Amino acid sequence: MSTLAILGCLWGDEAKAKVVDYLGASADVVVRFQGGANAGHTIVVEGRKYVFHSVPAGILYPNCNCVIGSGVVVDPFRLRDEMRALQDSGINFEGRLFIDERASMVLPLHQELDQLQEKRLGEAKIGTTGRGIGPAYADRVSRRALRLIDLAHPEWQGMRLQALYEHHQIQLEDLEAKLADLQDVYEFLKPYLAQTDELLWDWYLQDKHILFEGAQGTLLDLVYGSYPYVTSSQTISGSISVGTGLPPRCINKIIGVYKAYGTRVGEGPFPTEIEGETGDLIRKQGNEYGATTGRPRRVGWFDAVAAVYTARLNGLDGMALTLLDVLGGIGELKICTGYWLEGKRVKGFLSHHLDLARVQPEYLTLPGWDVDISSCTSLVRLPKAAKDYLDAVQDLVGTQIELVSVGPDRKQTIVIK
């Protein structure tokens, strides 16, 4: 029985979708288990770009089934738009996409609440995408949420929607029109709804190769990330079972995805952040702009302290290092090997964001390389400086690098193990 989890292990945007797409060639099933449409995944296949928000990246393989698990919050309208756009690109969903009927919905109300909350917070804002993910998860936990299966019960759905608006003290205008919109999107999604835990269990017993696709990154985990500057779901490997209904013993291998450098979107501490020309150059070469929002990402050096922390939290069996090509021509490269706070070297990753914002990083400095490595297809073809950089990352994190990405296309991948 073969199952593999692919998780982002920094601040998100680690190019997980590229890794999922590459390894998905041998997968029978690809599963999303948490998050929502705030996650943007970009994949390039033979020069053509595909952007995903809720649909698992495995949908690009015609023989691969895809699952959106119960742990995901689903914006039914955005999902319909995404599916239609992919259908226009020649992607077939029939008999291949399965959405758990118990998944909670992200409604226009939640987007309104999200944006209002960010506005009220002012300078203390979290820096969310404004897609309503946080309020949707809050309503789920408070047992107020509407689930996709509620759309099959119009009278119950109407009562729940009215109660939701009343709770949030927002005027509900034209209930009938909102219910009609929901019924219309339900008719589109209805063929894809299922109890996906049963499907996954059957596939597992049939020895199907199941790949779990994480959204966001471990340092944005609701509990173990830089709280409160985090996402609203749990992004670590332990949440796979919660978001899919498969027992933990069904997860055979876990690969953590790390960028060759660091990025972060939104507010919050970022110990290795680079200001000035070097940061601007990395941002430009890496096209570091959000796939969902278009916002420029903050850029920093690789943080081995954070990487050790996330490798342990997720129980990694191996690493995938992405965007190594972006560091070409940068000059000297740095890797954070420790934190100092108030004159003392700190042990490990800090729990409070105020402390994390004050640390002074300790760096290992390595020579860079000036050649273009985007056409390298094997480790031996990389320049010595690039191989030394990989060795340093691997040694500091204590986890073997199994795959290296040197460009956005599927072909621009080096398999080490």
SEDRENZA-120109 format. One line per 3 residues: number of its first residue (from 1); their letters; for each residue x, y, z of C-alpha. Coordinates in Angstrom, 2 decimals, padded with zeros to 5 digits. Last residue first. Example, Ala and Ser with C-alpha at 12.3 -4.5 7.8 and 13.67 -1.06 7.14 Angstrom:
2) SA) 013.67/-001.06/007.14 ~ 012.30/-004.50/007.80
! end
This chain:
417) KIV) 016.54/009.63/-004.71 ~ 018.39/012.58/-006.26 ~ 015.74/013.45/-008.84
414) ITQ) 016.48/016.70/-010.64 ~ 013.49/018.58/-012.02 ~ 013.20/021.06/-014.89
411) KRD) 011.15/018.68/-017.03 ~ 007.96/019.43/-015.11 ~ 008.36/023.13/-015.91
408) PGV) 008.78/025.79/-013.22 ~ 012.59/025.74/-013.03 ~ 015.52/024.19/-011.17
405) SVL) 013.54/021.88/-008.86 ~ 015.50/019.52/-006.61 ~ 014.25/016.13/-005.36
402) EIQ) 015.32/013.71/-002.65 ~ 017.02/016.05/-000.19 ~ 017.81/013.99/002.90
399) TGV) 016.83/015.38/006.29 ~ 019.15/016.70/008.99 ~ 018.13/020.31/008.45
396) LDQ) 021.70/021.60/008.70 ~ 023.23/018.73/006.71 ~ 020.66/018.92/003.91
393) VAD) 020.89/022.69/003.60 ~ 024.69/022.57/003.56 ~ 024.80/019.77/000.99
390) LYD) 022.39/021.67/-001.28 ~ 024.59/024.79/-001.08 ~ 027.70/022.74/-001.82
387) KAA) 025.97/021.30/-004.89 ~ 025.14/024.82/-006.08 ~ 028.72/026.00/-005.48
384) KPL) 030.09/022.97/-007.35 ~ 028.11/023.80/-010.48 ~ 025.20/021.43/-011.23
381) RVL) 025.70/018.83/-013.96 ~ 026.47/016.05/-011.49 ~ 023.08/016.47/-009.81
378) STC) 021.16/015.64/-012.96 ~ 018.78/017.39/-015.34 ~ 020.44/020.78/-015.53
375) SSI) 018.63/023.09/-017.97 ~ 017.67/025.69/-015.35 ~ 021.25/025.86/-014.02
372) DVD) 022.17/029.23/-015.53 ~ 025.74/030.07/-014.51 ~ 026.75/032.75/-012.00
369) WGP) 027.18/030.69/-008.84 ~ 027.08/031.64/-005.15 ~ 029.72/031.35/-002.47
366) LTL) 028.48/030.38/001.00 ~ 027.86/032.38/004.18 ~ 026.55/030.62/007.31
363) YEP) 024.37/033.05/009.18 ~ 023.28/033.83/012.72 ~ 019.91/035.55/012.72
360) QVR) 019.14/038.35/015.22 ~ 015.81/037.72/016.93 ~ 013.33/040.54/017.54
357) ALD) 010.41/039.46/015.32 ~ 010.51/035.93/016.75 ~ 010.12/037.35/020.25
354) LHH) 007.03/039.34/019.25 ~ 005.67/036.35/017.31 ~ 005.71/034.13/020.37
351) SLF) 006.56/030.43/020.03 ~ 010.25/030.66/019.14 ~ 012.01/028.16/016.86
348) GKV) 014.99/026.28/018.31 ~ 017.40/027.01/021.11 ~ 018.14/030.72/021.33
345) RKG) 021.70/032.03/021.41 ~ 021.87/034.72/024.08 ~ 022.68/038.41/023.77
342) ELW) 019.09/039.62/024.07 ~ 017.93/037.20/021.39 ~ 020.20/035.31/019.00
339) YGT) 018.84/032.84/016.44 ~ 020.75/030.08/014.67 ~ 021.92/028.56/011.38
336) CIK) 020.40/031.02/008.89 ~ 021.71/030.25/005.41 ~ 023.41/032.94/003.34
333) LEG) 024.39/033.24/-000.29 ~ 027.20/035.33/-001.79 ~ 026.46/036.58/-005.30
330) IGG) 022.88/036.61/-006.63 ~ 023.83/035.37/-010.10 ~ 021.97/032.08/-009.75
327) LVD) 019.73/032.00/-006.67 ~ 016.57/031.62/-008.77 ~ 017.79/028.29/-010.15
324) LLT) 017.30/026.63/-006.75 ~ 013.59/027.31/-007.09 ~ 012.55/024.18/-005.14
321) LAM) 014.09/021.84/-002.57 ~ 012.19/018.60/-001.98 ~ 012.88/016.99/001.37
318) GDL) 012.69/013.49/002.85 ~ 011.11/011.24/005.45 ~ 009.61/014.15/007.33
315) GNL) 007.98/013.69/010.72 ~ 005.80/016.77/010.23 ~ 006.70/018.56/013.45
312) RAT) 010.34/017.45/013.19 ~ 010.83/018.75/009.65 ~ 009.02/021.94/010.64
309) YVA) 011.43/022.72/013.49 ~ 014.54/021.81/011.49 ~ 013.34/024.10/008.69
306) AVA) 012.69/027.01/011.07 ~ 016.25/026.87/012.34 ~ 017.54/026.23/008.79
303) DFW) 016.11/029.54/007.57 ~ 016.90/030.03/003.87 ~ 017.46/033.73/003.21
300) GVR) 014.55/036.13/002.88 ~ 011.95/037.56/000.48 ~ 008.61/039.27/001.12
297) RPR) 006.08/038.36/-001.52 ~ 004.64/040.88/-003.97 ~ 000.82/040.68/-003.97
294) GTT) -000.82/039.17/-007.06 ~ -003.70/037.98/-004.88 ~ -004.16/034.26/-005.66
291) AGY) -000.93/033.40/-007.50 ~ 001.00/035.66/-005.11 ~ 004.01/037.46/-006.58
288) ENG) 007.56/036.19/-006.27 ~ 008.56/035.93/-009.90 ~ 011.68/034.10/-008.72
285) QKR) 014.09/036.29/-010.69 ~ 012.22/039.47/-009.70 ~ 011.86/038.58/-006.03
282) ILD) 015.47/037.43/-005.86 ~ 016.61/040.73/-007.40 ~ 014.40/042.83/-005.10
279) GTE) 015.77/041.04/-002.04 ~ 019.34/041.63/-003.19 ~ 018.63/045.29/-003.99
276) GEI) 017.14/046.29/-000.65 ~ 015.70/044.31/002.26 ~ 016.20/040.62/002.97
273) ETP) 013.96/038.89/005.54 ~ 015.73/036.22/007.62 ~ 013.65/036.59/010.80
270) FPG) 010.21/036.92/009.15 ~ 007.68/038.02/011.77 ~ 004.08/038.78/010.75
267) EGV) 002.17/040.46/007.94 ~ 001.25/039.23/004.50 ~ 003.10/036.91/002.15
264) RTG) 006.38/035.23/003.15 ~ 009.34/034.02/001.20 ~ 012.49/032.06/002.08
261) YAK) 015.35/030.73/-000.02 ~ 016.03/027.37/-001.69 ~ 012.31/026.84/-001.21
258) YVG) 011.26/023.94/000.98 ~ 008.84/021.08/000.31 ~ 008.51/018.37/002.94
255) IIK) 008.02/014.77/001.84 ~ 006.02/012.39/004.06 ~ 005.82/008.62/003.53
252) NIC) 003.45/005.78/004.46 ~ 000.31/007.58/005.61 ~ -002.33/004.92/006.29
249) RPP) -001.27/004.61/009.94 ~ -002.73/008.09/010.50 ~ -006.28/006.81/009.84
246) LGT) -008.07/008.09/006.70 ~ -010.98/010.46/007.38 ~ -009.66/013.04/004.91
243) GVS) -009.22/016.34/006.76 ~ -008.69/014.89/010.22 ~ -006.31/012.22/008.91
240) ISG) -004.24/014.77/007.00 ~ -004.15/017.16/009.96 ~ -001.24/015.36/011.61
237) SIT) 000.96/016.17/008.61 ~ 000.95/019.87/009.45 ~ -001.21/022.57/007.84
234) QSS) -003.81/023.18/010.51 ~ -006.41/025.62/009.27 ~ -007.04/029.33/009.74
231) TVY) -003.80/030.69/008.30 ~ -001.16/032.32/010.47 ~ -000.10/035.71/011.76
228) PYS) -001.71/035.11/015.17 ~ 000.34/032.93/015.70 ~ 003.72/032.37/014.05
225) GYV) 002.95/028.72/013.21 ~ 002.40/025.73/015.49 ~ -001.28/026.27/016.34
222) LDL) -003.00/027.66/013.22 ~ -000.21/026.42/010.95 ~ 001.37/029.25/008.94
219) LTG) 004.91/028.07/009.70 ~ 003.84/024.65/008.39 ~ 002.99/025.98/004.94
216) QAG) -000.02/026.89/002.75 ~ -001.91/023.95/001.20 ~ -001.02/020.27/001.47
213) EFL) -001.42/017.67/-001.28 ~ -001.89/014.05/-000.20 ~ -000.86/011.45/-002.80
210) IHK) -002.59/008.08/-002.98 ~ -001.06/005.16/-004.93 ~ -003.83/002.56/-005.08
207) DQL) -003.29/-000.61/-003.10 ~ -006.93/-001.72/-003.47 ~ -007.30/-001.35/000.30
204) YWD) -006.22/002.29/-000.02 ~ -008.67/002.84/-002.86 ~ -011.50/001.50/-000.71
201) WLL) -010.45/003.69/002.22 ~ -010.22/006.74/-000.02 ~ -013.69/006.15/-001.45
198) EDT) -015.20/005.71/002.01 ~ -013.48/008.87/003.27 ~ -014.82/010.72/000.21
195) QAL) -018.44/010.70/001.25 ~ -019.50/012.09/-002.12 ~ -020.26/015.24/-004.11
192) YPK) -019.07/015.46/-007.74 ~ -022.42/015.10/-009.52 ~ -023.92/017.77/-007.20
189) LFE) -021.43/020.51/-008.08 ~ -023.33/022.11/-010.98 ~ -026.79/021.63/-009.47
186) YVD) -025.42/022.99/-006.18 ~ -024.22/026.15/-007.96 ~ -027.81/026.87/-009.05
183) QLD) -029.23/026.05/-005.62 ~ -026.78/028.46/-004.02 ~ -027.72/031.23/-006.44
180) ALK) -031.43/030.56/-005.79 ~ -030.82/030.71/-002.04 ~ -029.12/034.08/-002.43
177) AEL) -031.99/035.38/-004.58 ~ -034.59/034.17/-002.07 ~ -032.78/035.79/000.86
174) DEL) -032.93/039.21/-000.79 ~ -030.90/041.31/001.61 ~ -029.62/039.87/004.84
171) QIQ) -028.47/042.72/007.06 ~ -025.33/041.83/008.95 ~ -025.38/041.19/012.66
168) HHE) -022.96/038.26/012.44 ~ -025.41/036.00/014.26 ~ -028.32/037.30/012.22
165) YLA) -026.51/036.58/008.95 ~ -025.82/033.00/010.06 ~ -029.39/032.49/011.29
162) QLR) -030.75/033.45/007.87 ~ -028.37/031.07/006.14 ~ -029.25/028.23/008.51
159) MGQ) -032.98/028.66/008.05 ~ -032.64/028.79/004.26 ~ -030.43/025.70/004.17
156) WEP) -032.89/023.75/006.31 ~ -035.68/024.55/003.83 ~ -033.47/023.81/000.81
153) HAL) -032.14/020.40/001.96 ~ -029.70/019.16/-000.72 ~ -027.70/022.38/-000.30
150) DIL) -027.01/021.29/003.26 ~ -024.69/018.61/001.83 ~ -022.24/021.37/000.89
147) RLA) -022.01/022.42/004.52 ~ -023.41/025.60/006.02 ~ -021.47/026.77/009.03
144) RRS) -022.90/027.69/012.44 ~ -021.26/024.90/014.45 ~ -018.87/027.31/016.22
141) VRD) -015.89/025.45/014.75 ~ -017.43/025.68/011.27 ~ -018.27/029.36/011.73
138) AYA) -014.65/030.09/012.65 ~ -013.45/028.11/009.61 ~ -015.62/030.27/007.34
135) PGI) -014.51/033.47/009.10 ~ -010.85/032.55/008.46 ~ -011.30/031.53/004.81
132) GRG) -013.22/034.61/003.70 ~ -011.18/035.30/000.54 ~ -009.66/038.50/001.92
129) TTG) -006.16/037.20/001.13 ~ -005.19/037.69/004.76 ~ -002.63/040.25/005.92
126) IKA) -003.04/039.68/009.66 ~ -003.94/043.30/010.42 ~ -002.30/045.04/013.40
123) EGL) -001.81/048.26/011.41 ~ -005.58/048.53/010.95 ~ -007.39/045.76/012.80
120) RKE) -010.79/047.16/011.80 ~ -009.94/046.98/008.09 ~ -008.75/043.37/008.40
117) QLQ) -012.01/042.50/010.17 ~ -014.15/044.17/007.54 ~ -012.32/042.31/004.75
114) DLE) -012.84/038.93/006.38 ~ -016.47/039.64/007.25 ~ -017.29/040.56/003.64
111) QHL) -015.50/037.46/002.40 ~ -017.45/035.38/004.90 ~ -020.78/036.84/003.74
108) PLV) -019.94/035.92/000.14 ~ -019.99/032.29/001.36 ~ -017.18/029.86/002.16
105) MSA) -018.83/026.47/002.52 ~ -018.08/023.66/004.93 ~ -016.98/020.26/003.61
102) RED) -019.36/017.45/004.61 ~ -020.24/016.61/000.99 ~ -016.64/015.63/000.33
99) IFL) -015.76/016.60/-003.22 ~ -014.83/013.91/-005.76 ~ -013.23/014.75/-009.11
96) RGE) -012.46/012.00/-011.64 ~ -015.80/010.50/-012.75 ~ -016.40/013.53/-014.96
93) FNI) -013.75/016.16/-014.38 ~ -012.25/016.48/-017.89 ~ -009.59/019.13/-018.49
90) GSD) -009.51/020.56/-022.03 ~ -008.52/024.14/-021.24 ~ -012.19/025.20/-021.28
87) QLA) -012.76/022.52/-018.64 ~ -010.04/024.19/-016.56 ~ -011.86/027.52/-016.74
84) RME) -015.15/025.81/-015.89 ~ -013.60/024.08/-012.90 ~ -012.15/027.32/-011.55
81) DRL) -015.45/029.15/-011.97 ~ -017.33/026.34/-010.19 ~ -014.77/026.35/-007.39
78) RFP) -015.09/030.12/-007.05 ~ -018.86/029.79/-006.68 ~ -018.73/026.84/-004.29
75) DVV) -016.19/028.47/-001.95 ~ -015.12/025.28/-000.23 ~ -013.56/024.99/003.23
72) VGS) -011.24/021.97/003.14 ~ -011.14/019.44/005.98 ~ -013.88/017.37/004.35
69) GIV) -011.57/016.37/001.53 ~ -011.31/017.65/-002.04 ~ -010.41/014.50/-003.97
66) CNC) -008.81/013.94/-007.36 ~ -008.67/010.82/-009.53 ~ -005.69/010.40/-011.87
63) NPY) -005.96/008.80/-015.31 ~ -006.09/012.07/-017.24 ~ -003.11/013.65/-015.38
60) LIG) -003.75/017.40/-015.14 ~ -006.25/016.73/-012.32 ~ -003.30/015.90/-010.07
57) APV) -003.06/019.58/-009.07 ~ -005.99/019.24/-006.69 ~ -008.87/021.68/-007.44
54) SHF) -009.16/024.42/-004.83 ~ -007.00/027.32/-006.04 ~ -005.25/026.08/-009.18
51) VYK) -003.40/028.09/-011.83 ~ -002.30/026.38/-015.06 ~ 000.55/027.73/-017.19
48) RGE) 001.47/026.35/-020.61 ~ 005.18/026.21/-021.48 ~ 005.34/022.43/-021.78
45) VVI) 003.48/022.05/-018.49 ~ 003.75/024.93/-016.01 ~ 001.98/024.58/-012.67
42) THG) 000.80/027.37/-010.35 ~ -000.89/026.66/-007.02 ~ -002.77/029.44/-005.22
39) ANA) -004.08/028.78/-001.72 ~ -006.68/031.28/-000.52 ~ -009.27/029.08/-002.24
36) GGQ) -009.43/026.89/000.85 ~ -007.30/025.17/003.43 ~ -007.23/021.50/004.34
33) FRV) -007.17/017.92/002.93 ~ -006.49/018.17/-000.82 ~ -006.12/014.66/-002.26
30) VVD) -004.41/013.23/-005.34 ~ -005.38/009.69/-006.44 ~ -003.79/007.14/-008.80
27) ASA) -000.36/008.68/-008.46 ~ 002.63/007.84/-010.69 ~ 002.66/011.10/-012.67
24) GLY) 001.61/012.87/-009.49 ~ 005.25/013.05/-008.43 ~ 005.88/015.89/-010.87
21) DVV) 002.52/017.58/-010.33 ~ 002.81/017.34/-006.57 ~ 006.32/018.79/-006.74
18) KAK) 005.23/021.67/-008.98 ~ 002.16/022.19/-006.79 ~ 004.35/022.48/-003.70
15) AED) 006.11/025.51/-005.17 ~ 007.16/026.72/-001.68 ~ 004.41/029.37/-001.61
12) GWL) 003.79/028.74/002.11 ~ 005.70/030.16/005.07 ~ 008.04/027.16/005.47
9) CGL) 007.30/023.43/005.33 ~ 004.87/022.96/002.47 ~ 003.63/019.38/002.59
6) IAL) 003.60/016.50/000.10 ~ 002.13/013.32/001.63 ~ 002.68/009.89/000.06
3) TSM) 000.59/006.74/000.19 ~ 001.54/003.31/-001.11 ~ 000.00/000.00/000.00
! end
